């Protein structure tokens, strides 16, 4: 559902003649994140397990804190100042 929504936003922001390149770039980025995401998640989880006795955000709480930061950035990017709006005027 999230990927479909992102494709809709992307296709509305790009001209028809540039849509293939934009979709190719987004698919490449998505594949890279799918490739490196599990390794990054494993590294964060391993790091969090080493700090089980920390006074601030111990252990698994750090993992959820980092996930919340990523989700906050994703939500922030959906607000109007960050969205690209295509100018449909023919000039």
C-alpha positions as CSV (number, residue, x, y, z in Angstrom):
1,X,0.0,0.0,0.0
2,X,2.8,2.4,0.9
3,X,4.7,1.6,-2.3
4,X,1.6,2.1,-4.5
5,X,1.0,5.5,-2.8
6,X,4.6,6.6,-3.4
7,X,4.3,5.6,-7.1
8,X,1.1,7.7,-7.5
9,X,2.8,10.7,-5.9
10,X,5.9,10.2,-8.1
11,X,3.9,9.8,-11.3
12,X,1.9,13.0,-10.6
13,X,5.1,15.0,-10.0
14,X,6.9,14.0,-13.2
15,X,6.1,14.8,-16.8
16,X,5.1,11.9,-19.1
17,X,8.4,12.0,-21.0
18,X,10.4,11.7,-17.8
19,X,8.3,9.1,-16.1
20,X,10.4,6.1,-17.3
21,X,13.6,7.6,-15.9
22,X,11.9,8.5,-12.6
23,X,10.5,5.1,-12.2
24,X,13.8,3.5,-13.0
25,X,15.6,5.6,-10.4
26,X,13.0,4.8,-7.8
27,X,13.1,1.1,-8.5
28,X,16.9,1.2,-8.2
29,X,16.7,3.0,-4.9
30,X,14.1,0.6,-3.6
31,X,16.2,-2.4,-4.6
32,X,19.3,-0.9,-2.9
33,X,17.3,-0.4,0.3
34,X,15.9,-3.9,0.1
35,X,19.5,-5.2,-0.2
36,X,21.1,-3.2,2.5
37,X,18.1,-2.8,4.9
38,X,18.4,-6.3,6.6
39,X,22.1,-5.8,7.2
40,X,21.6,-2.3,8.6
41,X,18.7,-3.6,10.8
42,X,20.9,-6.5,12.0
43,X,23.7,-4.1,12.9
44,X,21.3,-1.8,14.8
45,X,19.8,-4.8,16.6
46,X,23.3,-6.2,17.5
47,X,24.4,-2.7,18.7
48,X,21.3,-2.4,20.8
49,X,21.9,-5.8,22.4
50,X,25.3,-4.7,23.5
51,X,23.8,-1.7,25.5
52,X,21.3,-3.6,27.6
53,X,22.5,-1.8,30.7
54,X,22.5,1.7,29.3
55,X,20.7,4.4,31.4
56,X,19.1,6.1,28.4
57,X,17.2,3.9,25.9
58,X,18.5,0.6,26.9
59,X,18.6,-2.4,24.6
60,X,15.6,-2.9,22.3
61,X,14.2,0.5,23.2
62,X,16.9,2.0,21.1
63,X,15.8,-0.1,18.1
64,X,12.3,1.2,18.4
65,X,13.5,4.8,18.9
66,X,15.5,4.6,15.6
67,X,12.5,3.1,13.8
68,X,10.4,6.0,15.1
69,X,12.9,8.5,13.8
70,X,12.8,6.9,10.4
71,X,9.0,6.9,10.4
72,X,8.9,10.5,11.5
73,X,11.2,11.5,8.6
74,X,8.9,9.6,6.2
75,X,5.8,11.4,7.5
76,X,7.6,14.7,7.4
77,X,8.5,14.3,3.8
78,X,4.8,14.0,2.9
79,X,4.0,17.6,3.9
80,X,3.5,20.2,1.2
81,X,7.0,22.0,1.4
82,X,8.7,18.7,0.5
83,X,6.3,17.5,-2.3
84,X,7.0,18.4,-5.8
85,X,4.1,19.8,-7.7
86,X,4.1,19.7,-11.4
87,X,3.1,22.9,-13.3
88,X,0.5,21.8,-15.8
89,X,0.4,25.1,-17.6
90,X,1.3,25.1,-21.2
91,X,3.6,28.1,-21.8
